[in-house]
Amino acid sequence: MPESRFLILFNTIHDVLRAEKILTEHAVQLELIPVPRSLSSDCGMSIALNGDIETVIGYISGIPTAGIYSFHGQEYTPVLFGRPH
């Protein structure tokens, strides 16, 4: 079974870059990609990654997110963890 793929949206490019730095320090493999047109965000970039999203969220808990989605192809499903976005 393939790993889950996730997309994390942020409100600002500053938040994207802070999250990228923290996740890279924790050896999380990620990719910066443009926010898909079907999703809204104040920032044009997002972070795509595979794996354990709850651990990733723990790493970036101090950075507000605009949304977290699991995705397959062009289908995006919001992921909720009971934490404000």
C-alpha positions as CSV (number, residue, x, y, z in Angstrom):
1,M,0.0,0.0,0.0
2,P,1.5,3.4,-1.0
3,E,2.2,6.0,1.7
4,S,-0.3,8.8,2.0
5,R,0.5,12.1,0.3
6,F,-0.3,15.3,2.0
7,L,-0.4,19.0,1.1
8,I,0.0,21.7,3.7
9,L,-1.1,25.3,2.9
10,F,0.1,28.4,4.7
11,N,-1.1,32.0,4.9
12,T,2.3,33.5,3.9
13,I,5.4,32.6,2.0
14,H,7.3,33.4,5.2
15,D,5.4,30.5,7.0
16,V,6.1,28.2,4.1
17,L,9.8,28.9,4.4
18,R,9.9,28.5,8.2
19,A,8.1,25.2,7.9
20,E,10.4,24.0,5.1
21,K,13.4,24.8,7.3
22,I,12.1,23.0,10.4
23,L,11.0,20.0,8.4
24,T,14.3,19.8,6.6
25,E,16.1,19.9,10.0
26,H,14.0,16.8,10.9
27,A,15.0,15.0,7.7
28,V,11.4,15.2,6.3
29,Q,11.4,14.7,2.5
30,L,9.2,17.4,1.0
31,E,8.5,19.4,-2.1
32,L,7.5,23.0,-2.5
33,I,4.7,23.2,-5.0
34,P,2.2,25.9,-6.2
35,V,-1.1,25.8,-4.4
36,P,-3.6,23.9,-6.7
37,R,-6.2,26.2,-8.2
38,S,-9.0,24.1,-6.7
39,L,-7.8,25.1,-3.2
40,S,-7.7,28.6,-1.8
41,S,-4.8,30.1,0.1
42,D,-3.3,33.6,0.7
43,C,0.0,32.2,-0.3
44,G,0.9,30.8,-3.7
45,M,3.2,28.0,-2.4
46,S,2.5,24.9,-0.4
47,I,4.4,21.9,1.0
48,A,3.8,18.4,-0.4
49,L,5.1,15.3,1.4
50,N,4.5,11.7,2.1
51,G,4.3,9.8,5.4
52,D,3.3,10.5,9.0
53,I,1.4,13.8,8.9
54,E,0.8,13.8,12.7
55,T,4.5,13.8,13.3
56,V,5.0,16.6,10.7
57,I,2.3,18.7,12.4
58,G,4.1,18.3,15.7
59,Y,7.3,19.6,14.2
60,I,5.5,22.8,12.8
61,S,2.9,23.3,15.6
62,G,4.0,26.9,16.1
63,I,3.3,27.8,12.5
64,P,-0.3,28.5,11.5
65,T,-1.6,26.6,8.6
66,A,-4.3,27.5,6.1
67,G,-5.2,23.9,5.4
68,I,-4.0,20.3,5.4
69,Y,-5.2,17.9,2.7
70,S,-4.5,14.3,1.8
71,F,-4.5,13.9,-2.0
72,H,-4.5,11.4,-4.8
73,G,-4.2,12.8,-8.2
74,Q,-6.5,15.9,-8.3
75,E,-8.7,14.8,-5.4
76,Y,-8.0,16.7,-2.1
77,T,-9.6,15.7,1.2
78,P,-9.3,18.0,4.3
79,V,-7.4,16.5,7.2
80,L,-8.6,17.6,10.6
81,F,-6.7,17.1,13.9
82,G,-8.7,19.2,16.3
83,R,-6.2,22.0,16.1
84,P,-7.0,25.4,14.7
85,H,-5.7,26.2,11.2
